[in-house]
C-alpha cells in the first residue's frame, strides 16, 4: 500500500447534483471501484453528502452559459493545483 502513503487529492464522482454555490456538511462515500494495472492502482470513488447546509439562492441563479463558464474556471483551477502537486512529488524523489 505504499502507493497510498501520501495522497493529496481524492476526486469523487457525485451521485447527486450540487449547484456551484451549494455547501454541504460532509461527504459520504457510497461506492469504490479499484483496478490494479501492474504497479498502478486506479480508484473510482463515488459519494454523496450527509446534509445540505446552504443552498444557492434560486433568484440569483446564473443563466446556463455563465454557470457553465464558472464551473469550467473552477475545474481549470483544480487541475492546475493537481498538476503543481504532482510536480512537487516528482522533484522530491
C-alpha positions as CSV (number, residue, x, y, z in Angstrom):
1,X,0.0,0.0,0.0
2,X,2.9,2.3,-0.5
3,X,1.0,3.9,-3.3
4,X,-1.4,5.5,-0.8
5,X,1.3,6.8,1.6
6,X,0.9,10.5,0.6
7,X,-2.4,11.2,-1.1
8,X,-3.1,14.9,-1.7
9,X,-6.4,14.7,-3.6
10,X,-9.2,12.3,-3.9
11,X,-11.8,13.3,-6.5
12,X,-15.2,11.6,-6.2
13,X,-18.0,11.2,-8.7
14,X,-21.1,12.7,-7.1
15,X,-24.2,10.6,-7.0
16,X,-26.4,13.7,-6.6
17,X,-26.3,17.2,-8.2
18,X,-24.8,20.3,-6.4
19,X,-25.0,23.8,-7.7
20,X,-21.8,25.9,-7.7
21,X,-22.6,27.8,-4.5
22,X,-24.2,25.0,-2.6
23,X,-22.4,23.9,0.6
24,X,-22.7,20.5,2.4
25,X,-21.6,19.4,5.9
26,X,-19.6,16.4,4.7
27,X,-19.3,13.8,2.0
28,X,-20.1,10.2,2.4
29,X,-18.6,7.5,0.2
30,X,-21.2,5.4,-1.4
31,X,-19.0,3.2,-3.5
32,X,-15.4,2.5,-4.6
33,X,-14.2,0.7,-7.7
34,X,-10.5,-0.3,-7.8
35,X,-8.3,-1.7,-10.6
36,X,-4.7,-2.7,-10.3
37,X,-2.6,-2.5,-13.5
38,X,0.9,-3.6,-12.9
39,X,2.1,-1.4,-10.0
40,X,-0.5,1.3,-10.6
41,X,-3.8,1.3,-8.7
42,X,-6.7,3.2,-10.2
43,X,-9.6,4.2,-7.9
44,X,-13.1,5.4,-8.8
45,X,-14.8,6.6,-5.6
46,X,-18.5,7.7,-5.6
47,X,-20.0,9.9,-2.9
48,X,-23.0,12.0,-1.8
49,X,-23.4,14.3,1.1
50,X,-24.9,14.0,4.5
51,X,-26.8,17.3,4.7
52,X,-27.1,20.4,2.5
53,X,-26.1,23.3,4.8
54,X,-26.5,26.2,2.3
55,X,-28.5,26.2,-1.0
56,X,-27.8,28.7,-3.7
57,X,-30.4,31.4,-3.9
58,X,-32.6,30.5,-6.9
59,X,-33.2,34.2,-7.6
60,X,-29.5,34.8,-8.1
61,X,-29.1,31.7,-10.3
62,X,-27.0,32.5,-13.3
63,X,-28.1,31.6,-16.8
64,X,-26.8,28.3,-18.2
65,X,-23.8,29.8,-20.1
66,X,-22.5,31.8,-17.1
67,X,-22.9,28.9,-14.8
68,X,-21.1,26.6,-17.2
69,X,-18.3,29.1,-17.6
70,X,-17.9,29.4,-13.9
71,X,-17.8,25.7,-13.4
72,X,-15.1,25.3,-16.1
73,X,-13.0,28.0,-14.5
74,X,-13.2,26.2,-11.1
75,X,-12.3,22.9,-12.9
76,X,-9.3,24.5,-14.6
77,X,-8.1,25.9,-11.2
78,X,-8.4,22.5,-9.6
79,X,-6.5,20.8,-12.4
80,X,-3.7,23.4,-12.0
81,X,-3.5,22.6,-8.3
82,X,-3.3,18.9,-9.0
83,X,-0.6,19.5,-11.7
84,X,1.5,21.5,-9.3
85,X,1.1,18.9,-6.5
86,X,2.2,16.1,-8.9
87,X,5.2,18.1,-10.0
88,X,6.3,18.6,-6.3
89,X,6.2,14.9,-5.8
90,X,8.4,14.3,-8.8
91,X,11.0,16.8,-7.7
92,X,11.2,15.2,-4.1
93,X,12.4,11.9,-5.4
